[in-house]
Amino acid sequence: MLIKVKNKDTLIFDDFIFQCAVGKKGISSKKKEGDLCTPQGVFSLKTVFYRSDRIQNIQTKLSLQKINRDMGWCNDPLSKRYNSLVKISERLRCERLYRKDNKYDIFVVINYNFKKPIPFKGSAIFLHLTKNLKGTAGCIALGKQDLLILLKLIDKKTKIKIY
């Protein structure tokens, strides 16, 4: 099955239509680190990360991983760990996954620029939460209830098409 994101504010899966947000500067086939664009293409979905102190009883067929305080996602294009889950350290530039806001209380990793990541092509592309549907830094954002519904519907074979 295919999740479709065909404009800046609509995500479609089967008969379900959800409001969403994409990168502040739209969707791009030439994604670059920090450009505020969501990458165009068809991608598989990877792990669902979640804050167990804020979200319980997630129903999904995707793998689940609890977020700990020391988890980050490397967004340093010069690092060998670029675009991967890392332990937070002072020597490594990364996006913190354990946040005060609710954006990453639950998120799905979109399989973009993973296998042999290309430096500066973009990192930390997620399907995450939003409360206001305003543009993101390059991810796709949904309201909490919509993301929880979507997670019930999809499986490991589901892909996301962003165009």
PLY file of the C-alpha trace (Angstrom):
ply
format ascii 1.0
element vertex 163
property float x
property float y
property float z
element edge 162
property int vertex1
property int vertex2
end_header
0.00 0.00 0.00
1.05 3.56 -0.61
0.80 6.70 1.50
0.53 9.70 -0.82
1.62 13.23 0.00
0.82 15.14 -3.15
0.72 18.71 -1.95
1.65 20.81 1.06
-1.32 19.89 3.22
-2.82 16.49 2.34
-1.73 12.95 3.17
-3.84 10.13 1.69
-3.81 6.47 2.64
-6.48 4.18 1.20
-9.81 5.95 1.95
-8.30 8.12 4.68
-7.44 11.76 4.05
-5.38 13.57 6.70
-4.26 17.18 6.98
-0.48 17.40 7.14
2.42 19.81 6.90
5.57 19.46 4.82
8.78 21.50 4.65
8.38 25.29 4.93
9.76 25.62 1.39
7.69 22.77 -0.07
8.71 19.52 -1.73
11.95 19.24 -3.71
13.66 16.69 -5.94
16.98 18.36 -5.03
16.86 18.10 -1.23
19.85 19.56 0.66
20.65 19.65 4.37
18.95 22.65 5.99
16.96 23.77 2.92
13.56 23.45 4.70
12.26 21.21 1.87
10.71 17.76 2.06
12.38 15.27 -0.31
10.40 14.14 -3.35
10.24 10.42 -4.12
8.98 7.04 -2.95
10.42 5.77 0.33
9.89 2.88 2.71
9.19 3.46 6.37
11.48 2.33 9.14
11.18 2.32 12.93
8.55 4.09 15.03
10.22 5.96 17.91
8.17 7.09 20.90
8.33 8.65 24.35
6.97 5.97 26.69
6.25 8.60 29.36
3.88 10.38 26.94
2.56 7.71 24.53
1.37 4.22 25.43
-0.34 1.34 23.64
0.78 2.13 20.11
-0.89 -0.20 17.65
1.32 -0.76 14.62
2.99 -3.49 12.59
6.20 -1.44 12.33
9.06 -1.93 14.82
8.91 0.23 17.92
11.76 1.83 19.84
11.52 3.87 23.04
13.27 7.24 23.04
15.80 7.77 25.82
17.20 11.10 27.03
20.58 10.49 25.39
19.28 9.73 21.89
19.92 11.94 18.91
19.90 11.83 15.11
23.17 12.90 13.49
22.66 15.83 11.10
26.36 16.63 10.66
27.16 16.02 6.96
30.88 15.69 7.77
30.36 12.89 10.28
30.65 9.19 9.48
27.40 8.82 11.49
25.46 11.27 9.25
21.72 10.51 9.10
21.71 7.82 11.78
20.63 7.27 15.37
23.39 8.33 17.76
24.08 8.80 21.44
24.26 12.53 22.18
27.78 13.82 22.73
29.45 17.21 22.64
31.56 16.22 19.65
28.67 15.21 17.43
26.11 17.61 15.97
22.67 16.03 16.14
18.95 16.54 16.49
17.79 15.68 20.03
15.01 13.10 20.04
13.97 13.56 23.69
12.38 17.01 23.52
10.36 19.33 25.75
7.86 19.99 22.98
5.68 17.14 21.73
6.96 17.01 18.15
8.90 13.76 18.64
6.64 12.10 21.21
6.05 9.66 18.37
7.63 9.64 14.92
8.37 7.30 12.02
11.72 7.35 10.25
11.32 7.84 6.49
13.95 5.81 4.64
15.55 8.79 2.88
19.33 9.02 2.24
20.06 5.97 4.41
22.05 3.36 2.57
25.48 4.99 2.28
24.19 8.50 3.15
25.35 11.23 0.81
26.71 14.21 2.79
24.56 17.37 2.59
21.67 15.49 0.86
19.47 15.71 3.97
18.98 13.88 7.22
16.40 13.22 9.95
13.42 13.03 7.61
10.55 11.87 9.79
6.78 11.58 9.89
6.20 13.36 13.24
3.64 15.23 15.31
2.40 18.78 14.99
-0.15 20.85 16.84
-0.50 23.65 14.30
0.17 22.17 10.81
2.78 24.85 10.09
5.69 24.07 7.75
8.48 21.83 9.02
12.25 21.76 8.56
11.77 19.02 5.91
9.67 16.36 7.60
6.00 15.51 7.23
3.87 16.35 10.28
0.44 15.11 11.35
-1.81 15.65 14.35
-1.43 13.07 17.11
-4.72 11.21 16.54
-4.14 11.11 12.77
-0.64 9.66 13.17
-1.93 7.04 15.62
-4.68 6.05 13.15
-2.18 5.88 10.28
0.14 3.66 12.34
-2.71 1.16 12.85
-3.33 0.98 9.09
0.18 0.61 7.67
2.67 -2.25 7.72
6.32 -2.95 6.85
5.53 -3.07 3.12
3.88 0.37 3.10
5.75 3.07 1.21
5.31 6.83 1.19
5.18 8.75 -2.10
5.97 12.45 -1.79
5.32 14.48 -4.93
0 1
1 2
2 3
3 4
4 5
5 6
6 7
7 8
8 9
9 10
10 11
11 12
12 13
13 14
14 15
15 16
16 17
17 18
18 19
19 20
20 21
21 22
22 23
23 24
24 25
25 26
26 27
27 28
28 29
29 30
30 31
31 32
32 33
33 34
34 35
35 36
36 37
37 38
38 39
39 40
40 41
41 42
42 43
43 44
44 45
45 46
46 47
47 48
48 49
49 50
50 51
51 52
52 53
53 54
54 55
55 56
56 57
57 58
58 59
59 60
60 61
61 62
62 63
63 64
64 65
65 66
66 67
67 68
68 69
69 70
70 71
71 72
72 73
73 74
74 75
75 76
76 77
77 78
78 79
79 80
80 81
81 82
82 83
83 84
84 85
85 86
86 87
87 88
88 89
89 90
90 91
91 92
92 93
93 94
94 95
95 96
96 97
97 98
98 99
99 100
100 101
101 102
102 103
103 104
104 105
105 106
106 107
107 108
108 109
109 110
110 111
111 112
112 113
113 114
114 115
115 116
116 117
117 118
118 119
119 120
120 121
121 122
122 123
123 124
124 125
125 126
126 127
127 128
128 129
129 130
130 131
131 132
132 133
133 134
134 135
135 136
136 137
137 138
138 139
139 140
140 141
141 142
142 143
143 144
144 145
145 146
146 147
147 148
148 149
149 150
150 151
151 152
152 153
153 154
154 155
155 156
156 157
157 158
158 159
159 160
160 161
161 162
